[in-house]
């Protein structure tokens, strides 16, 4: 690698990123899932496309895919709201464990009897495609106004089920006989327990440190948050636990810890998530050889049909038996089992291990993901409306950014009043902030002024609120309560606690 080669590589990568960014706009208008656009870019650059780039390094693809998945899970965990996930946590855990087991069994049986694959190959395909993709679920569900319970269950499931599926795929792809089922169950339980313990510990320690240490520049907070998340993954993996579960849980803890400069951190993580998705999908597209996939299209369609219409619905019904979930919600969860890059990345594991027929497994999984993502993703909002689950948006939440004033033992809260907020029309003294907190400045229309007690707040205003350390959380809760319920928030039951935010 010379400087000249580096210059060429940087030029190609920057152009690919620019094309991919432009493609996001096109895909959002057309309803086409962006992951298919990225895969298309990779295929177009490959040996069967106009780029004529020969790339067949499955091991490098797997390594880069793992790294990208860590970033995607971190970004998803940072954006997951604990208040939405908490009620559905048992159901999501059941879907990630019991549901995955049912789906693997049904899909593998169909692949063996209908397609004629050997049992090892059938089990690998069943395990690979039984995991919902975190990137696809996060990107689609956050655009669809679903009930918070459904969104929380699906997001938590997509964050949890990568861990057991990776263990199953690695076990099925190991040379020699496959372990007995009870060995696999014990291994999965141990790795999940280790990963969960490390993820929660790293998340809480990292959140405590960031809340009590004032860094010299606001731009350091996003870097520190992502570094803590990656630390959780690495520590979990090195301790022979589930690194994927560790990074998701650590990021969820950080995302709900009300850290300083949070909007900047979310923007930074969102950008890294996009880069990870683009790089991962383009690389997977490069690895594909379209002219070799002709014989695998029909098997992929059959397996995908069984997965979508039988295995996924049955797994949802069985996993949710102990819980009271309406049939409409179960139907939507069955259709929302979105696949994306994760199954394709997992399909590289048998290729690296040298399993017989691994290339065919990869081709079948690739075709399945492309076809059924194209069908399920765009139709999910329509199905939600037909089932009566499309939720109208309520009052807009406030954007509150906190900067610690370490030496003064206080916090400076920057509050943006968006369209739809019920803080519009409220006077400053009607905010009734706790003693020790006060609105010190209002920015309106590009001009700033010190508010009077009778100053009426409007949409689009930006407020600077100074709060002492003991009342910082109470002040933020009160601001959010007024944003949701107006000046009569306490009378209406929107007191700003975790259940009402």
TIBARO-659200 format. One record per residue (C-alpha): residue number from 1; x, y, z. Coordinates in steps of 0.05 Angstrom, whole numbers, plus 5000, padded with zeros to 4 digits. Layout:
residues N
+-----+------+------+------+
|   n |   xx |   yy |   zz |
+-----+------+------+------+
| NUM |    X |    Y |    Z |
...
+-----+------+------+------+
end
This chain:
residues 501
+-----+------+------+------+
|   n |   xx |   yy |   zz |
+-----+------+------+------+
|   1 | 5000 | 5000 | 5000 |
|   2 | 5032 | 5065 | 4976 |
|   3 | 5009 | 5137 | 4982 |
|   4 | 4984 | 5133 | 4910 |
|   5 | 4942 | 5072 | 4927 |
|   6 | 4916 | 5108 | 4989 |
|   7 | 4895 | 5167 | 4946 |
|   8 | 4858 | 5122 | 4898 |
|   9 | 4824 | 5085 | 4956 |
|  10 | 4802 | 5150 | 4989 |
|  11 | 4774 | 5176 | 4923 |
|  12 | 4734 | 5112 | 4911 |
|  13 | 4708 | 5109 | 4982 |
|  14 | 4687 | 5182 | 4984 |
|  15 | 4650 | 5175 | 4917 |
|  16 | 4615 | 5112 | 4942 |
|  17 | 4594 | 5149 | 5005 |
|  18 | 4567 | 5208 | 4966 |
|  19 | 4528 | 5163 | 4919 |
|  20 | 4500 | 5124 | 4979 |
|  21 | 4480 | 5189 | 5015 |
|  22 | 4444 | 5212 | 4952 |
|  23 | 4411 | 5143 | 4947 |
|  24 | 4382 | 5152 | 5017 |
|  25 | 4341 | 5211 | 4991 |
|  26 | 4318 | 5171 | 4930 |
|  27 | 4299 | 5110 | 4971 |
|  28 | 4261 | 5151 | 5023 |
|  29 | 4218 | 5181 | 4968 |
|  30 | 4206 | 5116 | 4931 |
|  31 | 4196 | 5073 | 4993 |
|  32 | 4252 | 5026 | 4971 |
|  33 | 4292 | 5002 | 5032 |
|  34 | 4360 | 5036 | 5031 |
|  35 | 4397 | 4972 | 5046 |
|  36 | 4377 | 4946 | 4977 |
|  37 | 4406 | 5008 | 4946 |
|  38 | 4472 | 4997 | 4982 |
|  39 | 4474 | 4924 | 4961 |
|  40 | 4460 | 4946 | 4890 |
|  41 | 4519 | 4994 | 4892 |
|  42 | 4564 | 4937 | 4915 |
|  43 | 4538 | 4890 | 4861 |
|  44 | 4547 | 4944 | 4808 |
|  45 | 4620 | 4952 | 4830 |
|  46 | 4632 | 4877 | 4831 |
|  47 | 4658 | 4830 | 4778 |
|  48 | 4590 | 4823 | 4744 |
|  49 | 4578 | 4899 | 4744 |
|  50 | 4608 | 4960 | 4712 |
|  51 | 4664 | 4965 | 4764 |
|  52 | 4692 | 4896 | 4750 |
|  53 | 4721 | 4892 | 4820 |
|  54 | 4741 | 4821 | 4839 |
|  55 | 4729 | 4810 | 4913 |
|  56 | 4720 | 4743 | 4946 |
|  57 | 4750 | 4751 | 5016 |
|  58 | 4695 | 4723 | 5061 |
|  59 | 4739 | 4728 | 5123 |
|  60 | 4751 | 4802 | 5114 |
|  61 | 4677 | 4813 | 5100 |
|  62 | 4660 | 4777 | 5164 |
|  63 | 4708 | 4818 | 5206 |
|  64 | 4685 | 4885 | 5177 |
|  65 | 4613 | 4862 | 5183 |
|  66 | 4622 | 4846 | 5257 |
|  67 | 4653 | 4915 | 5268 |
|  68 | 4596 | 4949 | 5231 |
|  69 | 4544 | 4909 | 5270 |
|  70 | 4576 | 4933 | 5335 |
|  71 | 4567 | 5005 | 5313 |
|  72 | 4495 | 4992 | 5289 |
|  73 | 4476 | 4959 | 5355 |
|  74 | 4508 | 5016 | 5394 |
|  75 | 4469 | 5068 | 5354 |
|  76 | 4405 | 5028 | 5363 |
|  77 | 4415 | 5020 | 5438 |
|  78 | 4429 | 5095 | 5446 |
|  79 | 4362 | 5110 | 5413 |
|  80 | 4322 | 5057 | 5451 |
|  81 | 4277 | 5088 | 5504 |
|  82 | 4275 | 5048 | 5568 |
|  83 | 4204 | 5069 | 5583 |
|  84 | 4181 | 5036 | 5518 |
|  85 | 4225 | 4973 | 5524 |
|  86 | 4213 | 4960 | 5598 |
|  87 | 4139 | 4936 | 5594 |
|  88 | 4156 | 4888 | 5536 |
|  89 | 4223 | 4864 | 5560 |
|  90 | 4199 | 4793 | 5581 |
|  91 | 4163 | 4786 | 5514 |
|  92 | 4223 | 4809 | 5475 |
|  93 | 4269 | 4761 | 5512 |
|  94 | 4221 | 4704 | 5497 |
|  95 | 4220 | 4722 | 5423 |
|  96 | 4296 | 4725 | 5422 |
|  97 | 4304 | 4656 | 5454 |
|  98 | 4241 | 4613 | 5447 |
|  99 | 4219 | 4647 | 5383 |
| 100 | 4288 | 4638 | 5350 |
| 101 | 4288 | 4564 | 5370 |
| 102 | 4220 | 4552 | 5338 |
| 103 | 4239 | 4590 | 5275 |
| 104 | 4305 | 4552 | 5267 |
| 105 | 4270 | 4485 | 5274 |
| 106 | 4214 | 4500 | 5225 |
| 107 | 4259 | 4533 | 5173 |
| 108 | 4312 | 4479 | 5177 |
| 109 | 4260 | 4424 | 5169 |
| 110 | 4232 | 4459 | 5107 |
| 111 | 4301 | 4468 | 5077 |
| 112 | 4317 | 4395 | 5087 |
| 113 | 4252 | 4364 | 5062 |
| 114 | 4231 | 4415 | 5009 |
| 115 | 4299 | 4435 | 4981 |
| 116 | 4338 | 4372 | 4996 |
| 117 | 4394 | 4405 | 5036 |
| 118 | 4435 | 4363 | 5085 |
| 119 | 4415 | 4373 | 5157 |
| 120 | 4478 | 4413 | 5174 |
| 121 | 4466 | 4461 | 5116 |
| 122 | 4392 | 4465 | 5133 |
| 123 | 4406 | 4481 | 5206 |
| 124 | 4456 | 4535 | 5186 |
| 125 | 4406 | 4568 | 5140 |
| 126 | 4351 | 4562 | 5193 |
| 127 | 4396 | 4596 | 5245 |
| 128 | 4422 | 4649 | 5197 |
| 129 | 4354 | 4675 | 5174 |
| 130 | 4319 | 4669 | 5241 |
| 131 | 4351 | 4732 | 5268 |
| 132 | 4316 | 4798 | 5255 |
| 133 | 4363 | 4853 | 5232 |
| 134 | 4375 | 4910 | 5281 |
| 135 | 4391 | 4961 | 5227 |
| 136 | 4329 | 4945 | 5186 |
| 137 | 4283 | 4943 | 5247 |
| 138 | 4310 | 5008 | 5277 |
| 139 | 4307 | 5046 | 5211 |
| 140 | 4236 | 5023 | 5192 |
| 141 | 4201 | 5022 | 5259 |
| 142 | 4223 | 5092 | 5279 |
| 143 | 4187 | 5119 | 5217 |
| 144 | 4123 | 5081 | 5231 |
| 145 | 4078 | 5109 | 5286 |
| 146 | 4064 | 5044 | 5324 |
| 147 | 4043 | 5034 | 5396 |
| 148 | 4102 | 5041 | 5442 |
| 149 | 4093 | 4970 | 5468 |
| 150 | 4099 | 4939 | 5398 |
| 151 | 4159 | 4983 | 5380 |
| 152 | 4194 | 4968 | 5445 |
| 153 | 4185 | 4892 | 5438 |
| 154 | 4210 | 4891 | 5366 |
| 155 | 4269 | 4937 | 5379 |
| 156 | 4291 | 4897 | 5441 |
| 157 | 4282 | 4831 | 5403 |
| 158 | 4326 | 4855 | 5346 |
| 159 | 4379 | 4877 | 5396 |
| 160 | 4376 | 4812 | 5436 |
| 161 | 4369 | 4757 | 5384 |
| 162 | 4435 | 4768 | 5348 |
| 163 | 4472 | 4737 | 5407 |
| 164 | 4439 | 4667 | 5409 |
| 165 | 4437 | 4663 | 5333 |
| 166 | 4512 | 4677 | 5327 |
| 167 | 4526 | 4621 | 5377 |
| 168 | 4482 | 4572 | 5338 |
| 169 | 4513 | 4589 | 5271 |
| 170 | 4583 | 4581 | 5298 |
| 171 | 4564 | 4515 | 5331 |
| 172 | 4532 | 4487 | 5267 |
| 173 | 4592 | 4511 | 5225 |
| 174 | 4645 | 4477 | 5268 |
| 175 | 4680 | 4417 | 5237 |
| 176 | 4658 | 4352 | 5269 |
| 177 | 4592 | 4331 | 5300 |
| 178 | 4545 | 4384 | 5326 |
| 179 | 4538 | 4389 | 5402 |
| 180 | 4477 | 4360 | 5436 |
| 181 | 4420 | 4409 | 5444 |
| 182 | 4429 | 4415 | 5520 |
| 183 | 4502 | 4434 | 5510 |
| 184 | 4481 | 4489 | 5462 |
| 185 | 4427 | 4514 | 5510 |
| 186 | 4477 | 4516 | 5568 |
| 187 | 4529 | 4552 | 5524 |
| 188 | 4478 | 4603 | 5501 |
| 189 | 4454 | 4616 | 5572 |
| 190 | 4525 | 4625 | 5598 |
| 191 | 4547 | 4672 | 5542 |
| 192 | 4484 | 4714 | 5549 |
| 193 | 4492 | 4719 | 5624 |
| 194 | 4565 | 4741 | 5617 |
| 195 | 4549 | 4790 | 5562 |
| 196 | 4490 | 4820 | 5600 |
| 197 | 4530 | 4829 | 5664 |
| 198 | 4589 | 4862 | 5629 |
| 199 | 4544 | 4906 | 5586 |
| 200 | 4504 | 4932 | 5645 |
| 201 | 4567 | 4943 | 5687 |
| 202 | 4604 | 4981 | 5633 |
| 203 | 4542 | 5022 | 5616 |
| 204 | 4528 | 5044 | 5687 |
| 205 | 4602 | 5059 | 5702 |
| 206 | 4608 | 5099 | 5637 |
| 207 | 4544 | 5138 | 5650 |
| 208 | 4566 | 5155 | 5721 |
| 209 | 4634 | 5179 | 5696 |
| 210 | 4606 | 5222 | 5640 |
| 211 | 4554 | 5254 | 5685 |
| 212 | 4605 | 5274 | 5739 |
| 213 | 4666 | 5294 | 5697 |
| 214 | 4663 | 5357 | 5655 |
| 215 | 4704 | 5346 | 5592 |
| 216 | 4740 | 5406 | 5562 |
| 217 | 4703 | 5403 | 5495 |
| 218 | 4632 | 5382 | 5478 |
| 219 | 4657 | 5342 | 5418 |
| 220 | 4692 | 5294 | 5466 |
| 221 | 4626 | 5268 | 5495 |
| 222 | 4603 | 5231 | 5431 |
| 223 | 4672 | 5200 | 5424 |
| 224 | 4671 | 5177 | 5496 |
| 225 | 4602 | 5147 | 5491 |
| 226 | 4619 | 5106 | 5429 |
| 227 | 4685 | 5085 | 5460 |
| 228 | 4648 | 5060 | 5522 |
| 229 | 4599 | 5021 | 5478 |
| 230 | 4656 | 4988 | 5439 |
| 231 | 4691 | 4973 | 5504 |
| 232 | 4630 | 4934 | 5527 |
| 233 | 4631 | 4892 | 5464 |
| 234 | 4705 | 4877 | 5468 |
| 235 | 4703 | 4861 | 5542 |
| 236 | 4643 | 4816 | 5533 |
| 237 | 4674 | 4779 | 5475 |
| 238 | 4741 | 4770 | 5509 |
| 239 | 4706 | 4743 | 5571 |
| 240 | 4674 | 4689 | 5526 |
| 241 | 4607 | 4723 | 5532 |
| 242 | 4561 | 4754 | 5481 |
| 243 | 4594 | 4818 | 5459 |
| 244 | 4533 | 4837 | 5417 |
| 245 | 4487 | 4834 | 5477 |
| 246 | 4538 | 4872 | 5519 |
| 247 | 4544 | 4930 | 5470 |
| 248 | 4468 | 4936 | 5462 |
| 249 | 4454 | 4937 | 5537 |
| 250 | 4512 | 4985 | 5552 |
| 251 | 4487 | 5032 | 5497 |
| 252 | 4416 | 5028 | 5524 |
| 253 | 4440 | 5047 | 5593 |
| 254 | 4479 | 5106 | 5565 |
| 255 | 4421 | 5127 | 5521 |
| 256 | 4375 | 5133 | 5581 |
| 257 | 4424 | 5165 | 5629 |
| 258 | 4411 | 5238 | 5608 |
| 259 | 4483 | 5251 | 5591 |
| 260 | 4511 | 5320 | 5575 |
| 261 | 4509 | 5345 | 5503 |
| 262 | 4461 | 5289 | 5485 |
| 263 | 4436 | 5316 | 5418 |
| 264 | 4508 | 5321 | 5393 |
| 265 | 4521 | 5250 | 5416 |
| 266 | 4459 | 5223 | 5381 |
| 267 | 4477 | 5259 | 5317 |
| 268 | 4548 | 5231 | 5319 |
| 269 | 4523 | 5160 | 5333 |
| 270 | 4471 | 5166 | 5278 |
| 271 | 4525 | 5187 | 5228 |
| 272 | 4570 | 5129 | 5248 |
| 273 | 4511 | 5082 | 5241 |
| 274 | 4499 | 5105 | 5170 |
| 275 | 4572 | 5096 | 5152 |
| 276 | 4572 | 5026 | 5182 |
| 277 | 4509 | 5007 | 5143 |
| 278 | 4535 | 5035 | 5077 |
| 279 | 4604 | 5002 | 5084 |
| 280 | 4574 | 4935 | 5106 |
| 281 | 4522 | 4930 | 5051 |
| 282 | 4569 | 4953 | 4996 |
| 283 | 4621 | 4902 | 5017 |
| 284 | 4568 | 4847 | 5019 |
| 285 | 4546 | 4867 | 4949 |
| 286 | 4618 | 4861 | 4925 |
| 287 | 4622 | 4791 | 4954 |
| 288 | 4562 | 4768 | 4913 |
| 289 | 4571 | 4737 | 4844 |
| 290 | 4503 | 4745 | 4810 |
| 291 | 4516 | 4698 | 4751 |
| 292 | 4525 | 4641 | 4801 |
| 293 | 4458 | 4652 | 4836 |
| 294 | 4411 | 4627 | 4782 |
| 295 | 4401 | 4558 | 4811 |
| 296 | 4391 | 4585 | 4882 |
| 297 | 4334 | 4634 | 4868 |
| 298 | 4278 | 4582 | 4873 |
| 299 | 4305 | 4550 | 4937 |
| 300 | 4312 | 4620 | 4968 |
| 301 | 4240 | 4637 | 4950 |
| 302 | 4213 | 4572 | 4979 |
| 303 | 4253 | 4578 | 5044 |
| 304 | 4235 | 4652 | 5050 |
| 305 | 4161 | 4636 | 5040 |
| 306 | 4163 | 4584 | 5096 |
| 307 | 4201 | 4631 | 5141 |
| 308 | 4154 | 4690 | 5129 |
| 309 | 4087 | 4654 | 5128 |
| 310 | 4099 | 4596 | 5176 |
| 311 | 4163 | 4599 | 5218 |
| 312 | 4160 | 4672 | 5239 |
| 313 | 4085 | 4673 | 5256 |
| 314 | 4090 | 4607 | 5293 |
| 315 | 4150 | 4631 | 5332 |
| 316 | 4113 | 4695 | 5352 |
| 317 | 4052 | 4656 | 5375 |
| 318 | 4091 | 4605 | 5415 |
| 319 | 4139 | 4656 | 5446 |
| 320 | 4082 | 4703 | 5467 |
| 321 | 4036 | 4650 | 5496 |
| 322 | 4051 | 4670 | 5569 |
| 323 | 4036 | 4743 | 5553 |
| 324 | 3973 | 4780 | 5537 |
| 325 | 3986 | 4805 | 5467 |
| 326 | 3928 | 4820 | 5420 |
| 327 | 3925 | 4781 | 5354 |
| 328 | 3932 | 4846 | 5315 |
| 329 | 3998 | 4860 | 5350 |
| 330 | 4021 | 4788 | 5339 |
| 331 | 4004 | 4794 | 5265 |
| 332 | 4044 | 4858 | 5258 |
| 333 | 4104 | 4828 | 5297 |
| 334 | 4102 | 4768 | 5251 |
| 335 | 4106 | 4812 | 5189 |
| 336 | 4158 | 4858 | 5221 |
| 337 | 4210 | 4803 | 5227 |
| 338 | 4255 | 4843 | 5180 |
| 339 | 4320 | 4814 | 5153 |
| 340 | 4379 | 4854 | 5129 |
| 341 | 4455 | 4851 | 5131 |
| 342 | 4459 | 4808 | 5194 |
| 343 | 4437 | 4743 | 5160 |
| 344 | 4484 | 4756 | 5102 |
| 345 | 4542 | 4769 | 5150 |
| 346 | 4526 | 4706 | 5189 |
| 347 | 4525 | 4668 | 5123 |
| 348 | 4599 | 4683 | 5116 |
| 349 | 4615 | 4642 | 5179 |
| 350 | 4606 | 4573 | 5144 |
| 351 | 4646 | 4601 | 5085 |
| 352 | 4704 | 4618 | 5131 |
| 353 | 4698 | 4551 | 5166 |
| 354 | 4700 | 4514 | 5099 |
| 355 | 4633 | 4479 | 5107 |
| 356 | 4612 | 4441 | 5045 |
| 357 | 4560 | 4479 | 5005 |
| 358 | 4574 | 4544 | 5042 |
| 359 | 4574 | 4585 | 4977 |
| 360 | 4504 | 4560 | 4961 |
| 361 | 4481 | 4577 | 5032 |
| 362 | 4508 | 4648 | 5022 |
| 363 | 4472 | 4656 | 4955 |
| 364 | 4406 | 4629 | 4982 |
| 365 | 4409 | 4677 | 5042 |
| 366 | 4427 | 4736 | 4997 |
| 367 | 4368 | 4725 | 4950 |
| 368 | 4321 | 4712 | 5008 |
| 369 | 4340 | 4777 | 5043 |
| 370 | 4335 | 4820 | 4980 |
| 371 | 4267 | 4792 | 4958 |
| 372 | 4231 | 4791 | 5025 |
| 373 | 4260 | 4858 | 5049 |
| 374 | 4232 | 4888 | 4985 |
| 375 | 4164 | 4858 | 5002 |
| 376 | 4160 | 4868 | 5078 |
| 377 | 4192 | 4936 | 5089 |
| 378 | 4148 | 4979 | 5045 |
| 379 | 4084 | 4943 | 5064 |
| 380 | 4093 | 4948 | 5140 |
| 381 | 4061 | 5017 | 5147 |
| 382 | 4001 | 4994 | 5105 |
| 383 | 3992 | 4932 | 5148 |
| 384 | 3996 | 4973 | 5212 |
| 385 | 3939 | 5018 | 5187 |
| 386 | 3897 | 4958 | 5166 |
| 387 | 3905 | 4926 | 5235 |
| 388 | 3887 | 4992 | 5269 |
| 389 | 3955 | 4998 | 5301 |
| 390 | 3980 | 5062 | 5267 |
| 391 | 3984 | 5113 | 5323 |
| 392 | 3974 | 5187 | 5313 |
| 393 | 4030 | 5229 | 5339 |
| 394 | 4017 | 5267 | 5404 |
| 395 | 4050 | 5329 | 5432 |
| 396 | 4121 | 5337 | 5408 |
| 397 | 4175 | 5325 | 5460 |
| 398 | 4224 | 5379 | 5479 |
| 399 | 4296 | 5377 | 5456 |
| 400 | 4337 | 5387 | 5520 |
| 401 | 4413 | 5390 | 5519 |
| 402 | 4453 | 5392 | 5583 |
| 403 | 4523 | 5420 | 5594 |
| 404 | 4554 | 5409 | 5664 |
| 405 | 4584 | 5468 | 5701 |
| 406 | 4632 | 5427 | 5743 |
| 407 | 4665 | 5483 | 5782 |
| 408 | 4598 | 5516 | 5798 |
| 409 | 4563 | 5451 | 5814 |
| 410 | 4507 | 5466 | 5766 |
| 411 | 4479 | 5451 | 5697 |
| 412 | 4461 | 5494 | 5637 |
| 413 | 4400 | 5465 | 5601 |
| 414 | 4387 | 5485 | 5530 |
| 415 | 4313 | 5475 | 5514 |
| 416 | 4284 | 5479 | 5444 |
| 417 | 4208 | 5486 | 5438 |
| 418 | 4186 | 5448 | 5375 |
| 419 | 4123 | 5450 | 5334 |
| 420 | 4067 | 5414 | 5371 |
| 421 | 4095 | 5427 | 5441 |
| 422 | 4044 | 5448 | 5493 |
| 423 | 4094 | 5496 | 5523 |
| 424 | 4071 | 5545 | 5470 |
| 425 | 4031 | 5600 | 5504 |
| 426 | 4057 | 5585 | 5574 |
| 427 | 4085 | 5643 | 5614 |
| 428 | 4154 | 5636 | 5645 |
| 429 | 4128 | 5637 | 5717 |
| 430 | 4076 | 5584 | 5698 |
| 431 | 4133 | 5534 | 5686 |
| 432 | 4138 | 5529 | 5762 |
| 433 | 4210 | 5504 | 5761 |
| 434 | 4237 | 5477 | 5827 |
| 435 | 4276 | 5525 | 5872 |
| 436 | 4347 | 5527 | 5847 |
| 437 | 4327 | 5529 | 5773 |
| 438 | 4309 | 5589 | 5730 |
| 439 | 4301 | 5610 | 5657 |
| 440 | 4358 | 5659 | 5646 |
| 441 | 4353 | 5673 | 5571 |
| 442 | 4305 | 5666 | 5513 |
| 443 | 4328 | 5664 | 5440 |
| 444 | 4272 | 5682 | 5391 |
| 445 | 4279 | 5698 | 5318 |
| 446 | 4354 | 5706 | 5323 |
| 447 | 4349 | 5755 | 5381 |
| 448 | 4362 | 5739 | 5454 |
| 449 | 4332 | 5772 | 5516 |
| 450 | 4324 | 5760 | 5590 |
| 451 | 4252 | 5738 | 5603 |
| 452 | 4204 | 5769 | 5653 |
| 453 | 4159 | 5726 | 5696 |
| 454 | 4102 | 5743 | 5648 |
| 455 | 4140 | 5729 | 5583 |
| 456 | 4098 | 5683 | 5539 |
| 457 | 4138 | 5626 | 5508 |
| 458 | 4127 | 5608 | 5435 |
| 459 | 4142 | 5552 | 5387 |
| 460 | 4212 | 5558 | 5360 |
| 461 | 4239 | 5591 | 5423 |
| 462 | 4304 | 5567 | 5453 |
| 463 | 4311 | 5573 | 5528 |
| 464 | 4373 | 5572 | 5572 |
| 465 | 4356 | 5544 | 5641 |
| 466 | 4407 | 5544 | 5697 |
| 467 | 4397 | 5490 | 5749 |
| 468 | 4437 | 5471 | 5810 |
| 469 | 4461 | 5399 | 5813 |
| 470 | 4409 | 5373 | 5864 |
| 471 | 4349 | 5398 | 5824 |
| 472 | 4375 | 5385 | 5753 |
| 473 | 4333 | 5322 | 5742 |
| 474 | 4271 | 5353 | 5774 |
| 475 | 4277 | 5414 | 5729 |
| 476 | 4283 | 5372 | 5666 |
| 477 | 4223 | 5329 | 5687 |
| 478 | 4181 | 5392 | 5699 |
| 479 | 4201 | 5421 | 5631 |
| 480 | 4182 | 5357 | 5595 |
| 481 | 4116 | 5353 | 5633 |
| 482 | 4096 | 5423 | 5612 |
| 483 | 4117 | 5406 | 5540 |
| 484 | 4070 | 5346 | 5541 |
| 485 | 4012 | 5373 | 5582 |
| 486 | 4018 | 5449 | 5584 |
| 487 | 4013 | 5492 | 5646 |
| 488 | 3963 | 5444 | 5677 |
| 489 | 4010 | 5385 | 5670 |
| 490 | 4005 | 5363 | 5743 |
| 491 | 3929 | 5366 | 5742 |
| 492 | 3927 | 5324 | 5678 |
| 493 | 3972 | 5271 | 5706 |
| 494 | 4033 | 5287 | 5663 |
| 495 | 4080 | 5299 | 5719 |
| 496 | 4143 | 5289 | 5679 |
| 497 | 4164 | 5223 | 5711 |
| 498 | 4192 | 5165 | 5670 |
| 499 | 4123 | 5137 | 5655 |
| 500 | 4098 | 5203 | 5627 |
| 501 | 4159 | 5230 | 5589 |
+-----+------+------+------+
end
